[in-house]
Amino acid sequence: MPTLTAPPRALAPAEWTARASAHAARADALTAARRARRSRHEKHAIEDFLFEYYPVRPAQLARWHPGVGVALLPDDGPDVRAALAERAGWRWHTTLADDGAARLGGDDGAARLGADDGTAVPGQDDDDAARPGLGGSGRVVLDAAAFLGDRGEGVRWLDELLRRTASRPAHLGCLGLHEWAMVYRQGEHRHPLPLRLGQAGTDAVLEAHPVRCSHFDAFRFFTEPARPLNRLQPERSTQPDLEQPGCLHANMDLLKAALKLGPACPGELLLDCFELARDIRVLDMRASPYDVTSLGHAPVAIETPAGRAEYVARQRDFAERAAPLRASLLEVTGALLATA
């Protein structure tokens, strides 16, 4: 039977049930508009992005985890016992006896780490059903060694990416030109929105500004004529070499990192990353060539001095907001790797 390498921190039932309930309510509020749109078969060019690109489902956000190194204590209440019995059946979870012996649970619906390059893995079910539990009599905790045994390469890749990104100064002033490069000299566009300056005006803005996009997952969507305009030619293999903490998409991708860490990531941190990504996405589209006034947003006109100043200020704010979240995610990867 597996045993944990260090005693986990314990949460009393009153604390962890309150945190789980608060998390569920917060996630419900964050996903209410998305769920309502889906029921009406409606799309939203800004707000749907997080759910479709990463991808993330409301049920994933609603499931609370205490994170690596935290044990949930039982009591005699039937609700607590039932909740622990369910959690004990989730993949990579264990029920601890007083001697530290652990029994592995069943399958968890948490987001998978996927390929070592950090690409998303689709296919989780929204109901995220757990396997039958192993009993609610003991403390329930994530077995970090078991998780690392299955997802170790991805965790190590993510740890390096986060650590190297955090070590660099923030480069500000890219002006979100990646969105302009995605429609450069392109007759058809990804979003059903008009271009604010028309096609010729959009192309002229890109040609008039230096393009220095360091984020591979933005660069890979550049149109073919736009790719040579970029001063960098990022590849997946060079992502840890180029990622920098001022990049909007690198900071949005903290949500992807939290999802890939699955039950090792505390639920509160997951939702913090989701909220950051949601807010960054709004700036991303406001500063894009698309006219988003029909969605209730004023443009950030990066072709003007005032617009450029606004973009840089907001970019700086997001970099500062992202820094502690990146540090918290590194605490998670560090705790996992410490079990190796």
C-alpha positions as MATLAB code, in Angstrom:
seq = 'MPTLTAPPRALAPAEWTARASAHAARADALTAARRARRSRHEKHAIEDFLFEYYPVRPAQLARWHPGVGVALLPDDGPDVRAALAERAGWRWHTTLADDGAARLGGDDGAARLGADDGTAVPGQDDDDAARPGLGGSGRVVLDAAAFLGDRGEGVRWLDELLRRTASRPAHLGCLGLHEWAMVYRQGEHRHPLPLRLGQAGTDAVLEAHPVRCSHFDAFRFFTEPARPLNRLQPERSTQPDLEQPGCLHANMDLLKAALKLGPACPGELLLDCFELARDIRVLDMRASPYDVTSLGHAPVAIETPAGRAEYVARQRDFAERAAPLRASLLEVTGALLATA';
ca = [
       0.000    0.000    0.000;
       1.276    3.526   -0.792;
       2.123    5.878    2.022;
       2.587    9.619    1.969;
       6.101   10.955    2.407;
       5.091   13.732    4.812;
       2.119   14.176    7.143;
      -0.586   16.223    5.422;
      -2.061   19.345    6.952;
      -5.514   18.540    8.322;
      -8.725   20.460    7.758;
     -11.593   20.011   10.203;
     -14.993   19.167    8.702;
     -16.473   22.571    9.518;
     -13.680   24.292    7.605;
     -13.470   22.131    4.532;
     -17.215   21.813    4.033;
     -17.559   25.604    4.289;
     -14.766   26.100    1.763;
     -16.295   23.552   -0.602;
     -19.693   25.251   -0.376;
     -18.245   28.724   -0.920;
     -16.275   27.435   -3.882;
     -19.374   25.871   -5.461;
     -21.315   29.122   -5.079;
     -18.472   31.158   -6.563;
     -18.093   28.784   -9.503;
     -21.835   28.822  -10.076;
     -21.789   32.619  -10.350;
     -18.782   32.559  -12.688;
     -20.389   30.079  -15.082;
     -24.046   31.126  -14.897;
     -23.944   33.228  -18.077;
     -22.161   30.485  -20.016;
     -24.688   27.865  -18.938;
     -27.592   30.164  -19.792;
     -26.197   30.832  -23.264;
     -25.724   27.145  -23.925;
     -29.339   26.474  -22.971;
     -30.355   29.037  -25.617;
     -27.737   27.827  -28.145;
     -26.117   31.278  -28.165;
     -22.473   32.257  -28.636;
     -20.391   35.082  -27.167;
     -17.141   36.023  -28.924;
     -15.425   37.136  -25.708;
     -16.863   35.147  -22.823;
     -16.978   31.728  -24.486;
     -13.263   31.737  -25.273;
     -12.058   30.331  -21.944;
     -14.514   27.458  -22.029;
     -13.728   26.471  -25.605;
     -10.016   27.187  -26.011;
      -8.568   25.572  -22.904;
     -11.162   23.842  -22.644;
     -12.897   24.066  -19.286;
     -16.374   23.009  -18.273;
     -18.539   24.453  -15.520;
     -18.470   21.130  -13.656;
     -14.663   21.204  -13.533;
     -14.702   24.651  -11.998;
     -17.393   23.667   -9.497;
     -15.441   20.754   -8.018;
     -13.412   21.920   -5.035;
     -10.084   20.388   -4.064;
      -8.071   21.380   -0.997;
      -4.837   20.861   -2.920;
      -1.738   18.769   -2.425;
      -0.688   18.053    1.147;
      -4.077   18.669    2.773;
      -6.174   15.968    4.433;
      -9.908   16.260    4.999;
     -10.936   15.053    8.433;
     -14.100   13.061    9.064;
     -16.775   13.313   11.717;
     -19.905   11.321   12.545;
     -22.256   13.450   10.451;
     -23.867   11.590    7.552;
     -23.265   14.410    5.062;
     -19.561   14.597    5.862;
     -19.196   10.829    5.738;
     -20.957   10.693    2.369;
     -18.828   13.489    0.958;
     -15.629   11.801    2.096;
     -16.755    8.446    0.753;
     -17.304   10.043   -2.650;
     -13.941   11.823   -2.584;
     -12.173    8.635   -1.563;
     -13.263    7.144   -4.885;
     -11.717    9.894   -6.964;
      -8.568    9.062   -8.871;
      -5.288    9.664   -6.995;
      -7.105   10.049   -3.661;
      -6.457    7.941   -0.600;
      -8.104    7.190    2.707;
      -5.541    7.386    5.499;
      -5.571    5.266    8.591;
      -3.857    6.417   11.791;
      -0.666    4.634   10.737;
      -0.478    6.605    7.489;
      -1.380    3.667    5.257;
      -3.289    4.766    2.198;
      -5.766    3.135   -0.148;
      -5.963    4.525   -3.657;
      -9.321    5.721   -4.913;
     -10.939    5.443   -8.323;
     -11.103    7.724  -11.329;
     -11.205   11.492  -11.041;
     -12.640   13.745  -13.726;
     -10.031   16.466  -13.198;
      -8.394   17.994  -16.250;
      -5.555   15.844  -17.520;
      -2.023   17.102  -17.835;
      -2.032   16.004  -21.434;
       1.064   16.040  -23.572;
       4.378   17.196  -22.199;
       4.135   20.358  -24.302;
       1.167   21.559  -22.256;
      -1.493   21.181  -24.939;
      -5.066   20.832  -23.760;
      -6.782   17.462  -23.548;
     -10.490   17.518  -24.413;
     -13.097   14.993  -23.452;
     -13.888   15.334  -19.765;
     -17.545   14.771  -18.991;
     -19.512   17.612  -17.471;
     -21.011   15.350  -14.818;
     -17.480   14.368  -13.707;
     -18.834   11.246  -12.060;
     -16.695    9.614   -9.375;
     -16.229    5.900   -8.885;
     -17.654    4.185   -5.806;
     -15.911    5.405   -2.653;
     -13.710    3.384   -0.344;
     -15.488    4.417    2.818;
     -15.642    7.635    4.798;
     -14.117    6.511    8.073;
     -10.603    7.854    7.445;
      -8.962   11.080    6.380;
      -9.059   11.683    2.640;
      -6.037   13.182    0.897;
      -4.479   13.394   -2.534;
      -1.748   10.817   -2.988;
       0.861   13.135   -4.477;
       3.246   10.320   -5.339;
       0.550    8.469   -7.277;
      -0.418   11.654   -9.118;
       3.223   12.380   -9.940;
       3.717    8.807  -11.055;
       1.024    9.275  -13.708;
       1.612   12.916  -14.598;
       5.248   13.489  -13.685;
       6.578   14.578  -17.071;
       3.818   17.135  -17.465;
       4.338   18.473  -13.947;
       8.069   18.875  -14.547;
       7.451   20.647  -17.868;
       4.939   22.977  -16.241;
       7.233   23.689  -13.291;
      10.064   24.692  -15.628;
       7.787   26.892  -17.717;
       6.330   28.713  -14.703;
       9.677   29.085  -12.981;
      11.514   30.457  -16.002;
       8.664   32.803  -16.869;
       8.642   34.181  -13.321;
      12.404   34.787  -13.451;
      12.171   37.296  -16.294;
      11.181   40.964  -16.299;
       7.811   41.800  -17.805;
       8.003   43.045  -21.380;
       5.203   45.565  -21.902;
       4.064   47.335  -25.011;
       3.362   44.501  -27.448;
      -0.021   46.241  -27.855;
      -1.892   43.011  -28.449;
      -0.796   42.943  -32.072;
      -1.114   39.160  -32.101;
      -4.863   39.601  -32.632;
      -4.178   41.894  -35.588;
      -1.732   39.365  -37.029;
      -4.442   36.691  -36.880;
      -6.573   38.608  -39.406;
      -3.787   40.189  -41.489;
      -4.650   40.071  -45.202;
      -7.372   37.584  -44.402;
     -10.768   37.618  -46.063;
     -12.450   35.433  -43.440;
     -12.067   35.917  -39.693;
     -12.442   33.779  -36.591;
     -15.124   35.893  -34.932;
     -18.445   37.050  -36.415;
     -17.620   40.683  -35.693;
     -16.695   43.491  -38.108;
     -13.191   44.902  -38.189;
     -13.176   48.317  -36.557;
     -10.890   49.858  -39.210;
     -11.794   47.583  -42.103;
      -9.361   45.122  -43.665;
      -7.052   47.678  -45.276;
      -6.902   49.812  -42.147;
      -6.223   46.779  -39.989;
      -3.388   45.641  -42.231;
      -1.882   49.115  -42.180;
      -1.796   49.198  -38.362;
       0.083   45.913  -38.201;
       2.554   47.041  -40.837;
       3.184   50.313  -38.994;
       4.120   48.756  -35.652;
       6.895   46.364  -34.624;
       5.541   42.902  -33.865;
       7.263   41.023  -31.054;
       5.008   38.170  -29.993;
       6.799   35.654  -27.764;
       3.845   33.343  -27.096;
       3.736   30.256  -29.289;
       0.025   29.610  -28.837;
      -0.709   33.072  -30.214;
       1.905   32.952  -32.947;
       0.608   29.669  -34.327;
      -2.635   31.431  -35.295;
      -0.899   34.204  -37.273;
      -1.838   34.296  -40.932;
       0.928   33.201  -43.263;
       1.654   36.748  -44.490;
       1.896   37.960  -40.865;
       4.391   35.391  -39.632;
       7.517   37.017  -41.178;
       6.557   40.337  -39.553;
       7.138   38.892  -36.077;
      10.620   39.547  -34.714;
      10.464   36.169  -32.950;
       9.557   32.813  -34.414;
       8.426   30.877  -31.318;
       8.010   27.127  -31.342;
       6.582   24.773  -28.741;
      10.078   23.590  -27.883;
      11.243   27.156  -27.208;
       8.268   28.162  -25.079;
      10.195   27.980  -21.762;
      12.934   30.103  -23.363;
      10.617   32.870  -24.556;
       7.620   33.079  -22.213;
       7.592   36.311  -20.207;
       5.304   37.563  -17.410;
       3.997   40.631  -19.233;
       2.376   38.545  -21.967;
      -1.412   38.555  -21.746;
      -1.695   35.018  -23.027;
       1.027   33.681  -20.743;
      -0.969   35.085  -17.839;
      -4.238   33.732  -19.190;
      -2.534   30.351  -19.407;
      -2.239   30.228  -15.634;
      -5.771   28.881  -15.898;
      -4.478   26.085  -18.124;
      -1.747   25.339  -15.583;
      -4.265   25.176  -12.737;
      -6.487   22.833  -14.738;
      -3.594   20.555  -15.604;
      -2.613   20.282  -11.958;
      -6.114   18.966  -11.310;
      -6.750   17.905   -7.710;
      -3.281   19.095   -6.645;
      -4.400   22.701   -7.212;
      -6.534   24.283   -4.464;
      -9.972   25.179   -5.732;
      -9.659   28.797   -4.697;
      -6.486   29.159   -6.770;
      -8.224   27.599   -9.776;
     -11.027   30.168   -9.636;
      -8.565   33.018   -9.089;
      -6.810   31.951  -12.294;
     -10.144   31.698  -14.091;
     -11.129   35.219  -13.052;
      -7.763   36.591  -14.160;
      -8.042   34.887  -17.549;
     -11.607   36.153  -17.962;
     -10.570   39.752  -17.304;
      -7.517   39.526  -19.567;
      -9.660   38.159  -22.371;
     -11.787   41.299  -22.259;
      -8.718   43.509  -22.775;
      -7.446   41.128  -25.436;
     -10.592   41.677  -27.489;
     -11.007   45.376  -26.696;
      -7.507   45.964  -28.085;
      -8.088   43.689  -31.065;
      -9.079   44.875  -34.544;
     -12.639   43.658  -33.953;
     -15.468   46.063  -33.189;
     -16.736   44.837  -29.810;
     -19.147   47.687  -29.133;
     -22.072   45.359  -29.867;
     -20.910   43.290  -26.881;
     -20.902   46.316  -24.586;
     -17.179   47.100  -24.662;
     -15.402   50.228  -25.811;
     -12.310   49.672  -27.952;
      -8.770   50.207  -26.762;
      -7.537   51.898  -29.922;
      -3.902   50.832  -29.908;
      -3.305   52.757  -33.143;
      -3.560   55.982  -31.096;
      -1.249   57.315  -28.360;
      -4.060   57.252  -25.796;
      -4.961   53.693  -26.683;
      -1.357   52.534  -26.466;
      -0.989   54.136  -23.035;
      -4.169   52.478  -21.804;
      -3.064   49.086  -23.089;
       0.347   49.255  -21.413;
      -1.186   50.338  -18.107;
      -3.686   47.483  -18.131;
      -0.997   45.022  -19.228;
       1.145   46.085  -16.270;
      -1.792   45.644  -13.892;
      -2.429   42.126  -15.155;
       1.251   41.188  -14.855;
       1.213   42.319  -11.219;
      -1.999   40.414  -10.566;
      -0.645   37.267  -12.215;
       2.650   37.156  -10.299;
       1.286   35.813   -6.975;
      -0.893   33.292   -8.811;
       2.127   32.003  -10.722;
       4.023   31.769   -7.420;
       1.164   29.781   -5.876;
       1.112   27.382   -8.816;
       4.856   26.905   -8.373;
       4.219   25.976   -4.746;
       1.929   23.239   -6.037;
       4.409   21.893   -8.589;
       7.163   22.098   -5.961;
       5.128   20.103   -3.454;
       4.398   17.462   -6.063;
       7.997   17.190   -7.195;
       9.165   16.923   -3.603;
       7.506   13.493   -3.499;
       9.720   12.168   -6.309;
];
